[in-house]
Amino acid sequence: MSTLASCPSCGAALSFRPGTMVAVCSYCKALAARRDRDPELIGKVADLVDTGSPLGLAASGTFAGRGFSLAGRVQLKHPLGGVWDEWYLALDDGRWGWLAEAQGRFYLTFTQQPHGTLPSLDSLQAGGLADLGPDGRWSVGELSEATFHSAEGEIPWAVEPGGTYRFADLSGKNGAFATLDYSEEPPLFFLGREIPLADLHIQGGTRKPAKVGTQSLGCPKCGAALALHAPDQTQRVGCPSCGSLLSAENGKLAFLKSLKQPHPSVVIPLGAEGTLQGEKVICIGQLRRSCTIENLPYPWTEYLLLDSQRGFKWLVESEGHWSLATTVAPGEVPPAGEGQKNLSALGANWRRFQDVKAVVEGVWGEFYWTVEQGEKVQVTEFVAPPRSLTRERQSHKGGGEEVNWSLSTYLEPSEVWTAFKLAGTPPAPQGISSFQPNPHKAQLAKTWLWIVGALALLLLIVMYESVTHRNVELFSRRLDLFEMARLDPAAAMAGTPRKAIPTRRAAPTPQSTQAPGEEPQEPVFFSSPIEIKDGNKNLAVTLSTPVNNNWVELEGALVSETTGVAELFLVSSSYYHGVDGGESWTEGGQVDTVFLSAVPAGSYVLRLAPQWNGPVPPVRFIEVQLRQGVMRWLYPGLALLAILLVPLIMLIPMVSFESRRWQESMYGASASSSGGDD
């Protein structure tokens, strides 16, 4: 139930709901404080700044199933310039809600009784954590002081003309939002979240429609026509004609100073409209910033884009590289400590790239804060190509500071040219951007499809060959070398000299044994006819001998009984071992296999002629096998190696690209600065 009273200034009717502490007379703009008897005049309020808010007094809506009406509004000035609105929701259940509106975003909070002692303002740091005990740990987005500008309707807290109010804005995950108000002792705790205006179902009221279109004003210095595309939110204007910095307030421009700034070498002109990533935008501001690294300046250009549906965005160009940046609530990013190299946020792992101080060099167009030439912010960049996560820390004049995070996505220059229908072709980017996607990585990703297909095909071939190659034994024989050489085994073994030190294999000298007066005869073995029924399978000859520090060779031929054509081969068994300089060594093996190509089906005879070094064979018995359809793993192995070599070769330019990227970083492998927490 509202209480009616008279304005202490003009006598007009004033209404005080339960919880209302001050009210503004709609006739004389008197600010009256509620007292036990009659309202007390505190002063007069200034005219409201037209912020283009879609809200108005007496509008109604619902939240969490409860109805409310907009009972009042306070306008507060920010230290960096600009005014924001705080609307006060009088709920049907008697509670009050605070609805803050800034840059098209809305934050609904309610006063809460803290479950512990709130931290002092001096103990907080922008970008750090505020530990509220049972009420959670919050990211500190801003520490600042607001100044009362104007008000209307009923206000549920004590305000006065020119009053200042220290506060800390806190941010949590998933849009959670909180404010600590240090204008009272103990501080007030407001808890809520960012909320889409549509969720409040607001209807009616005295709201004014948002200004649509462009407001044309003349530069007070040179008279050039200036088009303001966001007049409700514009705080500063840089005249591109004369270089003057202008203030914008209540639809008027005022000269502040003449700027000595570089010539605007820009790509996207002011007022240019385009469609970027499916959203219509218009370029309303151009900002030239730079940083200095090792005494070398690195400039870049930032284009302020206005999206009528989603607010402001930044299109950034640096040495031909382009990116699109949007703001991120501080609560979505964990605090980054000094020198901390890695950060996990927004579902990705980020690596610290650089820490620089960015300085504003040139200002052209309109901006939503009181930007100045020479303005400085501390910038920390984390990268996870093709995205960059950037923190900007800025100190306020007269005290206070704030931290803003932005998420940038790399754009191909052709996307920008197409979006704004720019003439010609974009210049080639210089060097490698900190978060430019690695083109070789994309190529490797595409190649993996080919590699998987090739591996699958190779597997099918191996499976087919292993099934079709039956490994059929055509011939197997144990040969007696003493018998073939016509030696008496007992005499031969008795006459074998003892070897003292094993030596490496000597050059082969074929030997045979013959009686005195006889012609030397080579020991040769001829097999019985061998039937080869399948003329499409390969052949394999295996020689097994128990040689020890010696060798045996087998010269062979597979002779067709039909055509007389012979398939020649040589297979050897040599095995040596010993100790050299205290190190044991081995060489060769006692088993060897040679492969022969497929031969036409038919009857064949195997001719085998063993050879060895010396007059006596080093062993008596050798084993010889002839098999058909033997799987050769060498060829699949070579094919597998060739397939895997492709990604290995492609890794070289990919690694080189990353190496060149991180050579430009303060935190690269070659950087001298030491890291912090990992």
C-alpha angles and dihedrals in degrees: 000000000000123000118224122219139160126259108254089219107044104004095242117147118276126193124212119190121197105285096023111133102176134014134196120226109234091210106047101013091237115162108222127188121215114248135174092266120007127006116263120230110237099174143282125295125227123245114284117256112240099241094169091243115174089216131086141180118283093021113144133213145146134254126182090349094307126111124232142174130215102249102173150350137216124196115212128192120228120221090239091053130264133090129249130196128235113195122196120220117205104204123207090242092061098259126125126225129200114221110189117195122197131156092346095309126113128209120190117199138167130203112262133190104239117233092220143012112305117230120254118255092243091057093059127086127196108251092023133097129274110208108208094174111224089009090065140243116296136191112243108231101173142004110194150127124250124205123215112244109165145328145194136198123004122341123200095208137052113270132164135187110279093008119152126214126194116213146165121219114211128195132201138179124294094020097308111159136184138174130204110206111204095182087098135044117264095029120253118244119215119186130187142096145258108279135191109243090231089065090066094057092216117189137175125356131124095290120146121229113255114260111261126201131010130321113213118210134167124243106251089216105047104005094238115153113256122193116211112201095181103032093158092062105026115118103165134027127193112205108224091200103056102010095241122153110225135190119226120208133151092355094306134109123220128189114246107167145325113255127216098212137152121274108274103251094181133157101203113053123220111271094024111147125208147153112246119183090344096308127107113236138170127209109238103160142030121202126186114203134169144181132205122230120179090347092304120117119228111192128189137175127235121198116203109219125196117214108188091208103041106024126235131357134176126230109198128198123190122169091333095313117120134201139170117226131198130179122262124202110250090232090065091063124059115232114276112221126216108287093359104156103194133044132184113208142132091019095301140090113241129199122210112246109173149343115214141156110242118208127196110236103167137023125193126163130006130324136188095228135047095270117184135191108259093028109153133205131176109239126200118184128200119185138204103165127266087025136055129202112205131188120201118194116194131180121218125228109259093019139308131086141211138205124214127188124203132187116216127194121201115244129198109240089238089062091059093046091050094044094055097028092237119184122252126001127306117259117253112267116251119235123333124311120231091247102021109139113253105249091201090056090056091049090049090051090054091046091055089070089056091045093051090049092049092049091049091050091048090050091052091049092049091048091049093047093046090053097044096042100080095181093227117191110228099171138010125171140163108219124204107218093191090056092046090050091045093238128150104240095217094047093043093052092046091053096047109116119231115249116224105186122018114237134196117271113291125221110282117260111184110227134192134174124232137168119258110282093017126117113254111262125202113230105247134172125202119196128216115264112294119208115219108192101174115058094186101067128085124242132229129199116200125193120195122185134161092228116160118196088342143075145232126196128198120206108197144175132193103213124196111227089206103050103013090231111147129210105210125207141166124211126177139189117203128160127176132171139164146123124286120182091342091308120112117223140184133195134190127349143256094241126058133172131196124192125221128198119251115282128204116275114266145088118317139179122215115223114198125186114180121203134190142165118270135012095292127053112249090229133022102220132041130181121225125187132182115197134174130212096026116170111237109210092186094080097048087046092053090046091050090049091050091050093049092046090066096068091038090056091045090052090067098069091037092056090043090054092052091046091054090047094053094044085075093052128095086220100045124123091266096042117119095215115097123233130238131205118359 
